[in-house]
Amino acid sequence: MSEDYDYDLFVIGAGSGGVRAARIAAQNGAKVAIAEEHRVGGTCVIRGCVPKKLMVYASQFSEAFEDAAGYGWTVPKASFDWPSFIAAKDHEIDRLNAIYIRNITNAGVDLIMSTALVAGPHAVFLTAEKRKVTARVILVATGGQPWLDMELPGIEHVITSNEIFYLKEKPQRAVVAGGGYIAVEFAGILNGLGVDTTLVYRGHEILRGFDEDLRTRLRQEMEKKGVKFVFNAIFTGIEKGEGGLTASLSNGTTLGADTILFATGRRPATEGLGLQAAGVALDQQGAVIVDHESRTNVPSIYAIGDVTNRVNLTPVAIREGHAFADTVFGDKPTHVDHSLVPTAVFSQPELGTVGLTQEEATTIYSAIDVYTSTFRPMLHTLSGRDEKMFMKVLVDAETDLVLGVHLMGHGVGEMIQLLGIAVKMGATKADFDATVAVHPTAAEELVTMRTPTAQLRREAA
Ligand SMILES: Cc1cc2nc3c(=O)[nH]c(=O)nc-3n(C[C@H](O)[C@H](O)[C@H](O)COP(=O)(O)OP(=O)(O)OC[C@H]3O[C@@H](n4cnc5c(N)ncnc54)[C@H](O)[C@@H]3O)c2cc1C
């Protein structure tokens, strides 16, 4: 343990990455403190992945009740009680929050409920306790925050993902602003819960950066379910009147709503943190610039997770936290590989994706074989629901290497986790073909696509 400092490690932010780093560093023998200004567990547990997935489950029942009729069930008209659901969700989040607190304290880490500011290369100021503590190493794990255009007239009337989890009652009409995964997921959740939902996005299609086929097909499926989309439009103002909120758009139209959710991006939580005064370099978005070991330009200050704006996902933040603690306090240098990270979008229907999109693959490789399959999943043969499942496997025609897999449909979030292993191991299309199908499943399509639907060839320059 350091004799010159209060702690070996001071972690700012008890979210996914910070908690893991603190626990592992303590297990490696370090004297550790962690500060949290909101609730232990961070974005993912308190107001991100976990409550969102619970909301997705809640919203999916409306279709399940409808689909049951095709299987001979008579389901009386179902109704949804928002306060009961929110109370049950809050109970579960409280349980997880308590587990996180227990895990931290059981590891011997000092938990301090306060905002912590960087006060120098080895000093942190705790605002709640108005005192300074010192540490040999400081780890910034403050995550990200929803970004809002504060210049927009009426912006005070909108909510962000931070507030949607605590609405007192279910809105009748909602407008969701944004085209990223959070906007798309909440549009699906609200629509599934029976809310009249419109998504407004300034671009021409949802989910920029995802495979084009997934983008258009998901939007089409969401339209079939009743979500309305307005593209190429931005908000020019929001007014509150007796009948609720009215959003004015740049295309000259207006939209009425009880709730307007802005999911227009997130920014690293570095504002006012004291990093620049301590000499820590930030990029233009305010993200902490780090090297492959998550070290900043100030040797005693490290940063992990969303605050570094690398791959903003919980499992990545956890890995970065673990690798940091092993490298700096465990004498076990570990680097996080940010390539081939499988991800899911919990839209309705769900998306799962790993590796290169078709657009990326054709830019890098000169010969790509594209295997696709579009089909009605077995569940919907009897339910009668007009919902298609879609699968795409991209293969380098020269080496047979699988470069990317892109899926849409029920359960593909689970599928992509396992496909991620195969793709990460360097599976070839021949490996997929050599694997016997599991029947009857939707996933069996992945090993039975024999003929390419497209062979994309780039002429040699
Ligand atoms: C709505 C939503 C849905 C999401 N869904 C998914 C998903 O399905 N899958 C997935 O992998 N990822 C998802 N994410 C992203 C995921 O939540 C983040 O990538 C992850 O939480 C990042 O972890 P972190 O440790 O970097 O930061 P966080 O988990 O954000 O933790 C940072 C913590 O630091 C605290 N803090 C900030 N500043 C200070 C300060 N000065 N002093 C003390 N404490 C401070 C904050 O209160 C917070 O608790 C979602 C995010 C959102 C918003």
The ligand as an SDF file (V2000), in Angstrom:
LIG
                    3D

 53 58  0  0  0  0  0  0  0  0999 V2000
  -31.0520    3.8740  -22.1930 C   0  0  0  0  0  0  0  0  0  0  0  0
  -29.7610    3.1240  -22.3290 C   0  0  0  0  0  0  0  0  0  0  0  0
  -29.7740    1.8010  -22.7000 C   0  0  0  0  0  0  0  0  0  0  0  0
  -28.5940    1.0890  -22.8020 C   0  0  0  0  0  0  0  0  0  0  0  0
  -28.6520   -0.2210  -23.1850 N   0  0  0  0  0  0  0  0  0  0  0  0
  -27.5220   -0.9490  -23.2840 C   0  0  0  0  0  0  0  0  0  0  0  0
  -27.5700   -2.3230  -23.6120 C   0  0  0  0  0  0  0  0  0  0  0  0
  -28.6330   -2.8840  -23.8560 O   0  0  0  0  0  0  0  0  0  0  0  0
  -26.4070   -3.0170  -23.6540 N   0  0  0  0  0  0  0  0  0  0  0  0
  -25.1990   -2.4240  -23.3880 C   0  0  0  0  0  0  0  0  0  0  0  0
  -24.1680   -3.1030  -23.4190 O   0  0  0  0  0  0  0  0  0  0  0  0
  -25.1170   -1.1110  -23.0810 N   0  0  0  0  0  0  0  0  0  0  0  0
  -26.2550   -0.3640  -23.0210 C   0  0  0  0  0  0  0  0  0  0  0  0
  -26.1830    0.9640  -22.6660 N   0  0  0  0  0  0  0  0  0  0  0  0
  -24.8520    1.5750  -22.4710 C   0  0  0  0  0  0  0  0  0  0  0  0
  -24.3180    1.2590  -21.0830 C   0  0  0  0  0  0  0  0  0  0  0  0
  -25.2470    1.6730  -20.1160 O   0  0  0  0  0  0  0  0  0  0  0  0
  -22.9810    1.9700  -20.8870 C   0  0  0  0  0  0  0  0  0  0  0  0
  -22.1040    1.6170  -21.9300 O   0  0  0  0  0  0  0  0  0  0  0  0
  -22.3230    1.5920  -19.5630 C   0  0  0  0  0  0  0  0  0  0  0  0
  -23.1690    1.8840  -18.4820 O   0  0  0  0  0  0  0  0  0  0  0  0
  -20.9890    2.3300  -19.4090 C   0  0  0  0  0  0  0  0  0  0  0  0
  -20.4280    2.0540  -18.1570 O   0  0  0  0  0  0  0  0  0  0  0  0
  -19.4550    3.1060  -17.4580 P   0  0  0  0  0  0  0  0  0  0  0  0
  -18.8970    2.4230  -16.2760 O   0  0  0  0  0  0  0  0  0  0  0  0
  -18.5300    3.6740  -18.4500 O   0  0  0  0  0  0  0  0  0  0  0  0
  -20.3960    4.3150  -17.0190 O   0  0  0  0  0  0  0  0  0  0  0  0
  -21.7650    4.3730  -16.2290 P   0  0  0  0  0  0  0  0  0  0  0  0
  -22.3930    3.0470  -16.0990 O   0  0  0  0  0  0  0  0  0  0  0  0
  -22.5330    5.4590  -16.8820 O   0  0  0  0  0  0  0  0  0  0  0  0
  -21.3360    4.8140  -14.7620 O   0  0  0  0  0  0  0  0  0  0  0  0
  -20.8080    6.0820  -14.4920 C   0  0  0  0  0  0  0  0  0  0  0  0
  -21.1620    6.4370  -13.0690 C   0  0  0  0  0  0  0  0  0  0  0  0
  -20.4010    7.5610  -12.6890 O   0  0  0  0  0  0  0  0  0  0  0  0
  -21.2090    8.4050  -11.8770 C   0  0  0  0  0  0  0  0  0  0  0  0
  -20.5930    9.7250  -11.9130 N   0  0  0  0  0  0  0  0  0  0  0  0
  -20.4790   10.5620  -12.9630 C   0  0  0  0  0  0  0  0  0  0  0  0
  -19.7720   11.6480  -12.6190 N   0  0  0  0  0  0  0  0  0  0  0  0
  -19.4270   11.5030  -11.3210 C   0  0  0  0  0  0  0  0  0  0  0  0
  -18.6890   12.2950  -10.3990 C   0  0  0  0  0  0  0  0  0  0  0  0
  -18.1210   13.4420  -10.7500 N   0  0  0  0  0  0  0  0  0  0  0  0
  -18.5360   11.8360   -9.1310 N   0  0  0  0  0  0  0  0  0  0  0  0
  -19.0980   10.6630   -8.7350 C   0  0  0  0  0  0  0  0  0  0  0  0
  -19.8060    9.8790   -9.5740 N   0  0  0  0  0  0  0  0  0  0  0  0
  -19.9580   10.2830  -10.8560 C   0  0  0  0  0  0  0  0  0  0  0  0
  -22.5690    8.3180  -12.5330 C   0  0  0  0  0  0  0  0  0  0  0  0
  -23.6030    8.6970  -11.6430 O   0  0  0  0  0  0  0  0  0  0  0  0
  -22.6240    6.8430  -12.8890 C   0  0  0  0  0  0  0  0  0  0  0  0
  -23.1970    6.0710  -11.8620 O   0  0  0  0  0  0  0  0  0  0  0  0
  -27.3570    1.7190  -22.5370 C   0  0  0  0  0  0  0  0  0  0  0  0
  -27.3310    3.0660  -22.1570 C   0  0  0  0  0  0  0  0  0  0  0  0
  -28.5160    3.7670  -22.0500 C   0  0  0  0  0  0  0  0  0  0  0  0
  -28.4730    5.1980  -21.6560 C   0  0  0  0  0  0  0  0  0  0  0  0
  1  2  1  0
  2  3  1  0
  2 52  2  0
  3  4  2  0
  4  5  1  0
  4 50  1  0
  5  6  2  0
  6  7  1  0
  6 13  1  0
  7  8  2  0
  7  9  1  0
  9 10  1  0
 10 11  2  0
 10 12  1  0
 12 13  2  0
 13 14  1  0
 14 15  1  0
 14 50  1  0
 15 16  1  0
 16 17  1  0
 16 18  1  0
 18 19  1  0
 18 20  1  0
 20 21  1  0
 20 22  1  0
 22 23  1  0
 23 24  1  0
 24 25  2  0
 24 26  1  0
 24 27  1  0
 27 28  1  0
 28 29  2  0
 28 30  1  0
 28 31  1  0
 31 32  1  0
 32 33  1  0
 33 34  1  0
 33 48  1  0
 34 35  1  0
 35 36  1  0
 35 46  1  0
 36 37  1  0
 36 45  1  0
 37 38  2  0
 38 39  1  0
 39 40  1  0
 39 45  2  0
 40 41  1  0
 40 42  2  0
 42 43  1  0
 43 44  2  0
 44 45  1  0
 46 47  1  0
 46 48  1  0
 48 49  1  0
 50 51  2  0
 51 52  1  0
 52 53  1  0
M  END
$$$$
